[in-house]
Amino acid sequence: MAAWPRYATLFGLVIVLVFLGLIYGYRFGAVGLGAVFGGMRMLFPVMLLASLGAVAASGALVFRRSFLAALAALAVAATSGALGMVPLWMKGQSEKVPPIHDITTNTIDPPLFVEILPLRIDASNPAEYDRGQTAQQLQAYPHLTSLVMPVALPQAYEIALDAVRAEGLTIVASSPEDGRIEAFARTPLFDFKDDVVIRLRDAHGVATVVDIRSKSRVGMSDLGFNARRIDSLLSAMEAQGGRLEMDHAKAENPI
């Protein structure tokens, strides 16, 4: 019985490694997404149990004045507890947002992916805009509309590039002559990739109409990441270039 704190710590460490093995197995293509989520659901109660066991082990080790071992047990407890909350957080997020993964500021004429298409060859979600998701997007994110900046296209393009860099996106293509920026984002932990295209259109040389589209390569639901990303990009661009208020129907089409 004297060795139980170390066994509890070791058990927690093994469970943490199994959990991380699922995640990195997916990231390196060795494990399918279905298997990962199935494994996470099975591991969820075990992770919490392992966390509680490691906490108890840490207390027992402190009582025995094995401070280094107690610190290790506490680290295992914190890690297993945090990882154990991941599936719970994902479930909570999925219930807050619609099960969609293709978001755009212009549902009538969404920006198209061009240079980024070769990166989506193995993506389970096709690059084409899914109009079956439009109604859910308009209901969930009615504020995501075209941005009309009262600045000429060249200046607006630089503002858009700055926003993309500030967002931490990886730029795939930058085409000022076409008024298009393509990039992708990596989500934390699972390294899911979402592709982003920004289209800028000249409005009589005095303003620029900006539309953004963000789409996940895999998964039915994006847990709201794409909408938050577009919202962040729009806010950054508006802060630098301003916004012209206009009728939404007109904003859906180039001026």
Backbone torsions as a table, in degrees:
resi	resn	phi	psi	omega
1	MET	NA	-24.9	-176.9
2	ALA	-65.1	-23.3	-176.1
3	ALA	-92.8	0.2	-173.4
4	TRP	-59.7	-34.9	179.3
5	PRO	-59.9	-39.0	-179.9
6	ARG	-70.8	-36.4	176.8
7	TYR	-65.7	-38.9	178.8
8	ALA	-64.6	-41.2	178.3
9	THR	-65.3	-43.7	179.6
10	LEU	-63.6	-40.2	178.1
11	PHE	-61.3	-45.2	178.6
12	GLY	-61.5	-40.0	179.6
13	LEU	-64.3	-41.9	179.4
14	VAL	-62.3	-43.6	-180.0
15	ILE	-64.0	-41.0	176.8
16	VAL	-60.0	-44.4	-179.1
17	LEU	-65.7	-36.3	177.0
18	VAL	-65.0	-43.9	179.5
19	PHE	-61.4	-48.4	178.9
20	LEU	-64.8	-32.4	177.3
21	GLY	-62.4	-38.5	176.7
22	LEU	-62.9	-47.0	-177.3
23	ILE	-64.3	-50.4	-177.8
24	TYR	-74.5	-23.4	172.5
25	GLY	-63.6	-39.1	176.2
26	TYR	-68.9	-44.1	-177.1
27	ARG	-60.7	-31.7	-179.3
28	PHE	-98.5	8.4	174.1
29	GLY	81.3	11.8	-177.7
30	ALA	-89.9	-20.4	-177.2
31	VAL	-129.5	136.4	178.5
32	GLY	-75.5	159.0	-177.7
33	LEU	-63.6	-38.2	178.3
34	GLY	-61.5	-41.7	179.4
35	ALA	-66.3	-36.5	179.5
36	VAL	-64.3	-49.7	-178.8
37	PHE	-66.5	-36.6	176.3
38	GLY	-64.2	-42.8	177.9
39	GLY	-65.2	-37.6	179.0
40	MET	-64.2	-41.0	178.7
41	ARG	-62.9	-39.1	179.7
42	MET	-70.1	-36.5	-175.5
43	LEU	-80.9	-18.5	-174.1
44	PHE	-51.7	-54.7	-179.9
45	PRO	-66.9	-32.0	179.7
46	VAL	-67.8	-38.5	179.2
47	MET	-62.0	-44.4	179.8
48	LEU	-66.0	-39.6	176.9
49	LEU	-63.2	-42.3	179.2
50	ALA	-63.9	-37.2	179.5
51	SER	-65.3	-45.2	178.8
52	LEU	-63.5	-40.4	179.4
53	GLY	-64.1	-38.8	179.8
54	ALA	-70.3	-34.3	175.8
55	VAL	-62.9	-46.0	178.2
56	ALA	-62.3	-39.7	179.2
57	ALA	-63.9	-39.6	179.4
58	SER	-62.1	-43.6	178.1
59	GLY	-61.9	-42.1	-179.5
60	ALA	-65.7	-37.8	-179.8
61	LEU	-70.9	-34.7	174.6
62	VAL	-63.5	-42.5	179.3
63	PHE	-60.1	-32.7	179.7
64	ARG	-88.2	1.7	179.6
65	ARG	66.9	25.8	173.2
66	SER	-94.6	73.7	-168.7
67	PHE	-67.2	-37.9	-179.9
68	LEU	-66.1	-43.2	178.1
69	ALA	-66.4	-35.2	178.1
70	ALA	-64.9	-40.1	178.5
71	LEU	-64.3	-40.3	178.4
72	ALA	-64.1	-41.5	178.5
73	ALA	-64.0	-39.6	179.3
74	LEU	-65.6	-38.3	177.7
75	ALA	-63.6	-41.8	177.8
76	VAL	-64.2	-41.6	179.4
77	ALA	-61.1	-45.4	-178.8
78	ALA	-65.3	-42.5	-178.2
79	THR	-67.1	-46.8	-179.2
80	SER	-66.7	-36.3	177.9
81	GLY	-66.0	-43.6	-179.9
82	ALA	-65.2	-45.9	179.6
83	LEU	-66.8	-34.2	178.9
84	GLY	-64.7	-24.5	179.6
85	MET	-82.5	-12.4	-177.7
86	VAL	-57.9	-53.6	179.5
87	PRO	-62.7	-32.2	178.1
88	LEU	-66.8	-41.8	178.2
89	TRP	-64.5	-42.8	-179.5
90	MET	-63.4	-39.8	178.3
91	LYS	-64.4	-42.7	179.4
92	GLY	-63.4	-42.1	178.7
93	GLN	-64.5	-41.1	-177.9
94	SER	-64.2	-26.3	179.3
95	GLU	-82.4	-14.3	-178.9
96	LYS	-91.0	-22.1	-174.8
97	VAL	-124.3	158.3	178.6
98	PRO	-70.1	154.5	-178.5
99	PRO	-78.8	64.4	-179.2
100	ILE	-127.7	164.9	-174.6
101	HIS	-144.8	10.1	-178.3
102	ASP	-129.9	102.0	-173.1
103	ILE	-117.0	138.8	179.8
104	THR	-147.8	154.5	177.0
105	THR	-81.2	-10.9	-178.1
106	ASN	-134.6	94.3	-176.3
107	THR	-77.4	-16.3	178.5
108	ILE	-81.2	-44.3	-178.2
109	ASP	-134.1	72.3	-175.6
110	PRO	-68.4	146.7	175.2
111	PRO	-60.3	147.5	-177.6
112	LEU	-105.1	145.6	172.4
113	PHE	-78.9	139.0	179.9
114	VAL	-126.6	-75.3	-176.5
115	GLU	-69.5	-21.3	-175.9
116	ILE	-85.8	-8.4	-176.0
117	LEU	-56.2	-41.6	179.1
118	PRO	-60.1	-25.6	179.5
119	LEU	-77.6	-12.6	-178.1
120	ARG	-103.7	13.2	-176.8
121	ILE	-56.4	-42.3	-177.1
122	ASP	-96.3	7.7	-178.1
123	ALA	-71.8	138.2	178.9
124	SER	-75.2	-23.8	176.0
125	ASN	-94.8	121.1	-179.0
126	PRO	-64.2	155.7	-177.0
127	ALA	-72.2	-23.3	-178.8
128	GLU	-64.0	146.4	179.5
129	TYR	-67.0	131.8	-178.3
130	ASP	-93.5	98.3	-178.3
131	ARG	-70.0	-11.6	175.7
132	GLY	-69.5	-13.5	179.9
133	GLN	-98.5	-6.6	-173.0
134	THR	-58.6	-48.5	-176.1
135	ALA	-60.1	-41.4	179.8
136	GLN	-67.2	-37.2	178.7
137	GLN	-65.3	-46.1	-177.8
138	LEU	-62.6	-31.9	178.6
139	GLN	-76.2	-39.8	-175.7
140	ALA	-84.0	-34.6	-174.5
141	TYR	-131.2	61.6	-177.4
142	PRO	-66.0	-18.0	-177.8
143	HIS	-80.8	-12.1	-178.5
144	LEU	-84.3	92.2	-179.3
145	THR	-128.5	172.3	179.8
146	SER	-57.0	143.9	176.1
147	LEU	-104.0	125.9	175.4
148	VAL	-109.3	109.6	-179.6
149	MET	-95.6	134.7	179.6
150	PRO	-79.0	49.0	177.0
151	VAL	-136.6	153.7	-179.9
152	ALA	-66.7	160.1	-174.6
153	LEU	-55.2	-46.7	-178.9
154	PRO	-57.6	-43.4	179.4
155	GLN	-68.7	-40.6	179.5
156	ALA	-62.3	-36.2	-179.9
157	TYR	-63.9	-42.7	178.8
158	GLU	-66.0	-36.5	177.0
159	ILE	-63.4	-42.6	179.4
160	ALA	-64.1	-42.0	178.5
161	LEU	-61.8	-42.3	178.3
162	ASP	-61.0	-40.6	-179.8
163	ALA	-65.4	-40.7	179.1
164	VAL	-63.3	-44.1	179.1
165	ARG	-65.2	-43.0	-179.7
166	ALA	-63.9	-29.6	179.2
167	GLU	-76.0	-11.6	179.4
168	GLY	80.5	22.3	179.8
169	LEU	-80.7	151.6	175.4
170	THR	-90.7	115.2	-176.1
171	ILE	-78.2	127.4	178.4
172	VAL	-98.9	-40.0	-179.1
173	ALA	-147.0	140.3	177.2
174	SER	-134.0	109.6	-173.8
175	SER	-126.0	87.6	-179.3
176	PRO	-59.5	-36.2	-178.7
177	GLU	-66.0	-29.8	177.5
178	ASP	-94.7	-8.1	-177.0
179	GLY	64.2	43.6	-175.3
180	ARG	-137.4	138.1	173.9
181	ILE	-128.2	129.5	176.9
182	GLU	-121.9	138.1	-177.3
183	ALA	-155.0	174.7	173.6
184	PHE	-141.0	155.9	-179.9
185	ALA	-117.2	152.2	175.1
186	ARG	-113.6	127.3	178.0
187	THR	-81.0	153.9	-178.7
188	PRO	-62.8	155.5	172.6
189	LEU	67.3	-66.6	-174.7
190	PHE	-82.3	-15.6	-179.7
191	ASP	62.8	34.0	172.0
192	PHE	-63.4	144.4	-179.2
193	LYS	-111.2	130.3	175.3
194	ASP	-115.8	132.2	-179.1
195	ASP	-95.6	141.9	-175.9
196	VAL	-127.9	135.0	172.4
197	VAL	-130.4	132.8	177.4
198	ILE	-115.7	127.3	179.0
199	ARG	-114.5	129.2	178.6
200	LEU	-118.1	130.2	-179.2
201	ARG	-123.4	135.5	-179.2
202	ASP	-69.4	139.1	176.4
203	ALA	-121.9	84.5	175.2
204	HIS	59.8	23.7	176.1
205	GLY	77.7	-1.7	-176.6
206	VAL	-119.0	-10.0	-179.4
207	ALA	-150.1	167.6	-179.6
208	THR	-138.1	131.2	176.8
209	VAL	-94.3	122.2	-177.1
210	VAL	-111.9	128.5	173.5
211	ASP	-125.7	143.6	-177.6
212	ILE	-128.5	144.8	174.1
213	ARG	-135.6	136.8	178.8
214	SER	-133.7	125.2	-174.8
215	LYS	-137.1	135.3	178.2
216	SER	-76.9	145.8	177.3
217	ARG	-79.2	-32.2	-179.7
218	VAL	-135.0	159.5	173.3
219	GLY	96.5	142.8	177.2
220	MET	-73.3	-45.9	-179.8
221	SER	-110.7	141.1	178.2
222	ASP	-96.6	5.0	-179.9
223	LEU	59.5	20.9	177.2
224	GLY	88.0	0.8	-176.5
225	PHE	-62.3	-43.4	-176.4
226	ASN	-64.2	-43.3	179.6
227	ALA	-64.9	-42.6	179.0
228	ARG	-63.9	-36.5	179.9
229	ARG	-66.1	-46.0	179.0
230	ILE	-62.6	-42.8	179.1
231	ASP	-60.1	-41.7	179.5
232	SER	-65.7	-43.4	179.0
233	LEU	-63.6	-44.0	179.2
234	LEU	-62.2	-42.1	-179.4
235	SER	-63.6	-42.1	-179.8
236	ALA	-64.9	-42.1	-179.8
237	MET	-69.8	-40.4	178.7
238	GLU	-64.4	-36.2	179.8
239	ALA	-64.3	-31.2	-179.0
240	GLN	-91.6	-37.9	-173.5
241	GLY	-112.1	-7.0	-179.9
242	GLY	80.5	179.2	-179.8
243	ARG	-142.2	134.8	171.9
244	LEU	-94.1	122.3	177.1
245	GLU	-76.3	130.3	179.3
246	MET	-154.0	169.2	-178.8
247	ASP	-62.5	133.6	-176.2
248	HIS	-57.8	-40.1	-178.5
249	ALA	-61.7	-36.9	178.0
250	LYS	-73.2	-35.3	-179.6
251	ALA	-66.6	-22.1	-179.9
252	GLU	-70.2	-16.2	-176.9
253	ASN	-124.6	151.4	179.6
254	PRO	-63.5	142.5	179.7
255	ILE	-75.4	NA	NA
